[in-house]
Amino acid sequence: MEVTEVKAQDGKLVAVRPVLQDSAVVDVGYVSEPGIIIGRLNAFDAKETGGSADVVDVEVELSEWSTRATMVTRGEQRGGEVNIEDAELLVGGGRGLGEKDNFSMAEDLAGALGGAVAATRAVVDAGWYPYAAQIGQTGKTVAPKLYLALGISGAIQHKVGMQSSENIVAINKDQNAPIFEFSDLGVVGDLHKIVPKLTEAIKAKKG
Ligand SMILES: Cc1cc2nc3c(=O)[nH]c(=O)nc-3n(C[C@H](O)[C@H](O)[C@H](O)COP(=O)(O)OP(=O)(O)OC[C@H]3O[C@@H](n4cnc5c(N)ncnc54)[C@H](O)[C@@H]3O)c2cc1C
């Protein structure tokens, strides 16, 4: 499950997957065949490769414990309305926002600027914002005119999804946050104090 890469080692199938809340990546082998891989959402690009493969019916014996779970309901993830790839101006929210409700701060700022809101994987995984807004290695790649990062550390997996932005502005209370290494403008401070004032100032300027 959640496989991000597949490789062959000594003729055997090896799947690569993040573990421990994505703090480490491990190689996983198989004790029997066939090996089944379920990829993490967006970890692989759909590609036509040509060639052909045999489709084989496999006899499956289910253990008694494996049939105890039942499907109660099926649901669609909210967030289809978020279209971050076309936005010229993006306000990215990270764990530094503190809690789900504080995303309204990012939304107010994006609204004042006429842009959209994006998010890091950490906050998407925490259920603070919809997956459709996730930027990065396992999310979307964006290149807006302005990317305004609020409380985002700048992990490499996030950076790969937004580093082509024309201008990157970061607000972070930690002056050593990696995001400052690739920002055009860095503001060291508490976003909870800065963002509401910034939003007010933009609204006032726009009249
Ligand atoms: C295989 C794999 C794939 C991944 N794919 C992605 C991906 O696609 N996208 C992605 O984003 N991540 C991805 N990750 C996760 C990534 O490694 C980071 O964990 C994640 O990006 C961190 O999110 P964050 O910056 O919101 O949180 P944190 O790293 O926790 O950073 C929070 C930041 O907020 C700052 N802060 C805190 N409070 C305040 C405040 N009051 N004011 C200002 N600043 C404040 C802190 O100083 C800190 O720098 C992936 C990881 C793995 C292993």
The ligand as an SDF file (V2000), in Angstrom:
LIG
                    3D

 53 58  0  0  0  0  0  0  0  0999 V2000
    7.4210   10.2070   -0.0050 C   0  0  0  0  0  0  0  0  0  0  0  0
    7.0050   11.5360    0.5530 C   0  0  0  0  0  0  0  0  0  0  0  0
    6.2030   12.3430   -0.2170 C   0  0  0  0  0  0  0  0  0  0  0  0
    5.8170   13.6000    0.2790 C   0  0  0  0  0  0  0  0  0  0  0  0
    5.0620   14.4010   -0.5290 N   0  0  0  0  0  0  0  0  0  0  0  0
    4.7830   15.6540   -0.1090 C   0  0  0  0  0  0  0  0  0  0  0  0
    4.0760   16.5570   -0.9630 C   0  0  0  0  0  0  0  0  0  0  0  0
    3.6630   16.2300   -2.0750 O   0  0  0  0  0  0  0  0  0  0  0  0
    3.8380   17.8050   -0.5010 N   0  0  0  0  0  0  0  0  0  0  0  0
    4.2500   18.2460    0.7480 C   0  0  0  0  0  0  0  0  0  0  0  0
    3.9960   19.4110    1.0920 O   0  0  0  0  0  0  0  0  0  0  0  0
    4.9080   17.4020    1.5750 N   0  0  0  0  0  0  0  0  0  0  0  0
    5.1720   16.1210    1.1750 C   0  0  0  0  0  0  0  0  0  0  0  0
    5.7990   15.2750    2.0310 N   0  0  0  0  0  0  0  0  0  0  0  0
    5.9740   15.6940    3.4430 C   0  0  0  0  0  0  0  0  0  0  0  0
    7.1590   16.6310    3.6560 C   0  0  0  0  0  0  0  0  0  0  0  0
    8.3270   15.8740    3.8740 O   0  0  0  0  0  0  0  0  0  0  0  0
    6.9230   17.5350    4.8940 C   0  0  0  0  0  0  0  0  0  0  0  0
    6.6550   16.7210    6.0170 O   0  0  0  0  0  0  0  0  0  0  0  0
    5.7680   18.5380    4.7310 C   0  0  0  0  0  0  0  0  0  0  0  0
    5.8940   19.2510    3.5180 O   0  0  0  0  0  0  0  0  0  0  0  0
    5.8070   19.5110    5.9040 C   0  0  0  0  0  0  0  0  0  0  0  0
    4.6780   20.3350    5.8540 O   0  0  0  0  0  0  0  0  0  0  0  0
    4.6480   21.7440    6.6030 P   0  0  0  0  0  0  0  0  0  0  0  0
    5.7170   22.6220    6.0260 O   0  0  0  0  0  0  0  0  0  0  0  0
    3.2350   22.2110    6.5640 O   0  0  0  0  0  0  0  0  0  0  0  0
    4.9380   21.3660    8.1260 O   0  0  0  0  0  0  0  0  0  0  0  0
    6.2390   21.5090    9.0320 P   0  0  0  0  0  0  0  0  0  0  0  0
    7.4170   20.8770    8.3890 O   0  0  0  0  0  0  0  0  0  0  0  0
    5.8290   21.0360   10.3820 O   0  0  0  0  0  0  0  0  0  0  0  0
    6.5470   23.0770    9.0760 O   0  0  0  0  0  0  0  0  0  0  0  0
    5.7460   24.0100    9.7430 C   0  0  0  0  0  0  0  0  0  0  0  0
    6.4780   25.3460    9.6870 C   0  0  0  0  0  0  0  0  0  0  0  0
    5.6610   26.3530   10.2630 O   0  0  0  0  0  0  0  0  0  0  0  0
    6.4690   27.2350   11.0010 C   0  0  0  0  0  0  0  0  0  0  0  0
    5.6100   27.8900   11.9910 N   0  0  0  0  0  0  0  0  0  0  0  0
    5.0300   27.3110   13.0870 C   0  0  0  0  0  0  0  0  0  0  0  0
    4.2670   28.2070   13.7440 N   0  0  0  0  0  0  0  0  0  0  0  0
    4.3760   29.3950   13.0530 C   0  0  0  0  0  0  0  0  0  0  0  0
    3.8300   30.7000   13.2390 C   0  0  0  0  0  0  0  0  0  0  0  0
    2.9950   30.9850   14.2640 N   0  0  0  0  0  0  0  0  0  0  0  0
    4.1540   31.6830   12.3450 N   0  0  0  0  0  0  0  0  0  0  0  0
    5.0050   31.4120   11.2920 C   0  0  0  0  0  0  0  0  0  0  0  0
    5.5470   30.1840   11.0860 N   0  0  0  0  0  0  0  0  0  0  0  0
    5.2320   29.1900   11.9420 C   0  0  0  0  0  0  0  0  0  0  0  0
    7.5530   26.3690   11.6010 C   0  0  0  0  0  0  0  0  0  0  0  0
    8.7120   27.1380   11.9200 O   0  0  0  0  0  0  0  0  0  0  0  0
    7.8020   25.3560   10.4670 C   0  0  0  0  0  0  0  0  0  0  0  0
    8.8600   25.7800    9.6160 O   0  0  0  0  0  0  0  0  0  0  0  0
    6.2040   14.0280    1.5640 C   0  0  0  0  0  0  0  0  0  0  0  0
    7.0080   13.1780    2.3360 C   0  0  0  0  0  0  0  0  0  0  0  0
    7.4130   11.9650    1.8370 C   0  0  0  0  0  0  0  0  0  0  0  0
    8.3060   11.0890    2.6740 C   0  0  0  0  0  0  0  0  0  0  0  0
  1  2  1  0
  2  3  1  0
  2 52  2  0
  3  4  2  0
  4  5  1  0
  4 50  1  0
  5  6  2  0
  6  7  1  0
  6 13  1  0
  7  8  2  0
  7  9  1  0
  9 10  1  0
 10 11  2  0
 10 12  1  0
 12 13  2  0
 13 14  1  0
 14 15  1  0
 14 50  1  0
 15 16  1  0
 16 17  1  0
 16 18  1  0
 18 19  1  0
 18 20  1  0
 20 21  1  0
 20 22  1  0
 22 23  1  0
 23 24  1  0
 24 25  2  0
 24 26  1  0
 24 27  1  0
 27 28  1  0
 28 29  2  0
 28 30  1  0
 28 31  1  0
 31 32  1  0
 32 33  1  0
 33 34  1  0
 33 48  1  0
 34 35  1  0
 35 36  1  0
 35 46  1  0
 36 37  1  0
 36 45  1  0
 37 38  2  0
 38 39  1  0
 39 40  1  0
 39 45  2  0
 40 41  1  0
 40 42  2  0
 42 43  1  0
 43 44  2  0
 44 45  1  0
 46 47  1  0
 46 48  1  0
 48 49  1  0
 50 51  2  0
 51 52  1  0
 52 53  1  0
M  END
$$$$
